[in-house]
């Protein structure tokens, strides 16, 4: 009977650990998913800003010319 109780206690401990690990993995998965979504949004925003900067540089007046008041 003592061995059965010890084995049962060990199984209970392992089941508790497994439950805790499952919860931890799920929380980490949610965190990683949220971070990837944020990275994706920031990457798209950076690409849009880069495109706007290139357009602004292309439309900027030449800086080699002296100002008109010279």
Order of alpha helices (4+ residues) and beta strands (2+ residues): alpha
